[in-house]
Amino acid sequence: MNLVFWMMGCATGSIGGADTGSSEWDGNTGEYMAETEQDEPAAIDLEALGESLTEVLAGVIDINAAGVITAYAELMQGADEGCPDWYETEGTPYWYDVCTSEDGTVFDGYAALAPYENYDDGEGNVYSGYQVWGIASIEAPNGRRFRSGGSASLFAVRTADGTPVSYSFMEDGFEDSAAEGTWLADSMDVGLTTWASWSEEYGAGAVYVDGVLSGMGGPVEVLVLEDVTISEETIWGCELEPLATVSVLESEGHWVDIVFDGVDLKDEGCDGCGRAFVNGREVGELCTDFSTLVGWEGSPWW
């Protein structure tokens, strides 16, 4: 089975059809303002924006649910018999409380950690891993604070034909004050689905990414990745660019939509460059590098 198309067929967590190319960020209200096609496109340094996008893309494969699940499990070690209170829904235990345990760990909200071992989805694909969900904060006596604002999943998947796939899904916000130097400590808002598949036959990997990253505080304020599929050259296509549209909200508050062609390996157009649009008008070419999404072996996370 073609690894790329299997991942695309199984992908979930799509951001939908947001019209990112027709809005502008209002720094005073924190809302989006509609732009019209009559507005003149903003003057944007596409070369500099491309370089900034390359830096952001270099960290995307590391934004996964592993840190969320580890942080939650570590902070839950502060629980005891009296705090927090536990309940059950559909066979999954969860806690719901506002309390302080005997060792001084503070719990506020509700959350759960659900393990999955060899779960068959009915189509022959088998999942093993964990899911964390809840609206909660946990603070340890040493000041470490974990915040959960939604759900996060991390699975090792064995497809029906035996292909190994790594899967990560996150929606809404998470934070771990002890995860210095990572997205969990940088107050980023992440809604991201990632499938990463490894081919023993080709000795190479393929990745599917869909979602939104925001709150990065640099030249790239928000990054929207819509059905971005890319692989190493030995599997399919060009590893420098996907067949996808990527949208960027840059620091001056303008959306830039970049359309990449995802050309075939033998095509001279494999250059990492796409057509850039502002307010629906083409303004030039933006070049970046998606190859950092691949290049790992077996799995990007374990």
N, C-alpha and C positions, 0 to 999 in steps of 0.2 A: 504493500500500500504506500502511496506517496505521502511522506511525512508531513509536508506542508499542507496538503489538502485535508489530511486527517485532523490536524490542529485547527484549521479554519472551521471545519464542520463541527467540532466540539466546543468552540469558543463560546463563553458566556460573559456577562458583565459589560455588554456594549453600552457606550454612552449615548446611543441614539443618533438622531440626525440633527444635532445642534448646528445652527447656521453661524458658525464662528467667524465667518468672513464678513459679516455685516453688522458687527457691533464694536463698540469702543468702551474701554474701561474708564469709569469716572472715579478718580482717586478721592474725591470728597465724599461721595455717597457710598462707595464700595459696590456700585451696581454697574450693569452694562447699559450703554446708551446706543440706540440704533443709529447706524450711519446709512446714508442714502447713496445710491449709485451716482448721484450728481456731485457728491463731495469729491474734491480733488484728492488723489492718493497722497498719503503722507510721504515725505522724503525720509527714507530709511536706508541706513548703511547695511546693505544686504551681505557684504563680505564679513563685516564684524558680527552681524547677527548669525551668520552661518558658523563662524568660529565658536560663538557662545553656545549654539545648538549642539555642536559636536561635543563640547564639554559636558553638557547635560546628558546627551545620549550615552556617553561613556559610563554613566552611573546608573542607567535604567535597569540593566540586568541584575544589579545588586539590590534593587528595591523590590523586595519580596516578603512573604509572610513569615519567614523563618524567625526573624528578630522579634516579631509580635508574639508568636507562640512561646518562644524561649523566655521573654520578659514576663509574660503572664504567669508561666509555670514557676519561675523563680520568686515572684512576689507573692504567690499563693502559699509559699512555704511559711508565711507568717500567720496563716489561719490556725484556729484551734477549735475545740469542740463547741464553744459558745459563740464564736464569731468567725465568719458570718453564718447566718441561718441558711439552710439548704432546702431546696424543693426539687421537683422533678417534672419534666415535660417530655412526653413521648419517649420515655426511657432514658432521657439525658438529664443528669443532675445539674442544677445551676444554683447559684447563691443570689440572694436578694436581701440587702441589709444596709444599714448605716451604723457602723460599730467600730470599736477599737479592740483588737485582740490583746491577750495577756502580754505579748512581747512588744506591743505598741504599734502594730501595723493597723492602719486605718483603711476600712473598706466603705465604699459609698457607691450604691447603684446595684446593678445586677449583671451577671456574666456567667459564662460556661466554657469549658474546654471539652470538646467531643472528640474522642479517638475513633479512627476507622482502621480496621485491619482486614485486608482482603475483601473489601466491599465490591460486589459485582453489580454493575449498573443495569444488568439485564441484557446487554448487548455484547457481553464477553470482555468488557474493559474492567479491570480490577484496580481498585484504589486502596492505598494505605497511607495514613497520615493523620493530621489533626485540623480541627476547626475551632477558632475562638470567636465568640460572639457576645455582645452585650454593650450596655451604656454604663460605664463604670470608671472609677478611679481607685487605685490602691497606692498607698504611701507607706513605705517602710520606715522603721525608726531612724535609719541613717539618712533620711531625706529623699531617697530614691522614689520617684513617682511614675506610675504607669497609668496611662489613660486609654480607654477603649471607647470608640464612638460608632462602632458598627460590627462588621464581621471580617475575619481573615481565615483563609484556608491554605494549607500546604500539603500536597499529595504527591506520592510516587505512583505513577500509573503504568500498568502493563496492558497494552491494547490487545484486542482479540487476536491479532496476528503476531503478538509477542514483542512489539516495539516498546522500548522504555521511554516514558514521557514524564517530565517534571511539570507540575502545575501549581501556580500561585494565584490567589485571588484576594483582593482587599477592596473594601468599600468604606467610605467615610474616614474618620480620623483616628490615628493612633499616635501615642507618644511615650517614649521611655527616656527619662532624664539622664539615665546612666549610659545611654548609647551614643556617647560623644563622637562626633565626626561622621555620623550616619544620618540618614533621612529621618529616623525616629526621634532624634534629638533636635532636628532643625525646624520644627513646627511646620513641616510640609503637609499639605492635604493630598492624599493619594487615593485614587480610585482606579485600580489597575488589575487587568487579567493578563497572565503570561503563561503560555505553553512553550516548553522547550523540549525538543525531541532529538535523540541521538541515533545515528545510523551506523551500525557496525560495518555494514556493507561498504559505505562510502568513507567511514572514519571521519565523520563531520556532523555538525549540528544544524538545526533549524529552529527558528523562534517565531512565535506569533504574540504580538502585544496589542492591547486595546485599552484605552482609558485616558485619564486626565491626571496631570501632576500640577500642583499650584502652590503658591507660597514660597517660591524658591528665592525671591528677593534679589535677583540679578538681572542681567539684560533680558533673560527669558523668564517672565513672570509666571506664565501658564503655558503648558505644553499639552496639546491634544493629539493623541495617537489613535488613528482610526484604522483598525484592521491591518496593522503593519505586519507583514510577513516577510521574513528574510532568511536566507540560509547561506552556508558556505558554498563557494562556487562549484564544488564537486557534486553537490546535490541538485541545485536548481538556481539558475539566474545569477544575479550580480549581488555580492555581499556589501557593496558600497551604498546601495539604495534599494528600497522596497517598491512594490507596486501599491502605492497608497498616497493619501493626502494627509499632510501633517500641518497642524495649525499652531501658531505661536502668538501669544500676547506679549509684545515686547514692552520694555520699561517705560516708554512714552505713552502707553495705553492704546496702541493700535494692533489689530489682528493682522497677521500675515499668514496666508494659506500657501503651502508649497506642495505642488503636484509632482510626484516622482513617478517615473515610467516603469521601474522594475524590469529593466531590459534583460535579454538573454545573455548568457555568458560570452557568446561569440560576437555580440554587438558592440561596436565601438562606443556606444552611448553609455557604457557602464562607467560613470564618472562621479556619482554622488551628487549630481546637480539636478535641481528641479525648477520648474517655473513658479515664480512668486507672484501672488496676487494681493492687492490691498483694495478694499472696497469693491471687490469684484473685477478690478482692472489689473492686467498684467503689468508688473513694474520692473521685471528683469529676472535674473537667474540667481538662485541661492544654492551654494554648495556646502555640503556637510558630509559626515561619515557615519554610517550605521554599522560598520563592521565590528564595533565593540559589543554588539548584541550577540555575536557568535565568537568562535575561537576557543571555547571551553571543550572539555572532553567528558563524555558520560552524562553529566548534569552540571548546570552552572552553580548549583547550590549545595551539592553533597557528593 
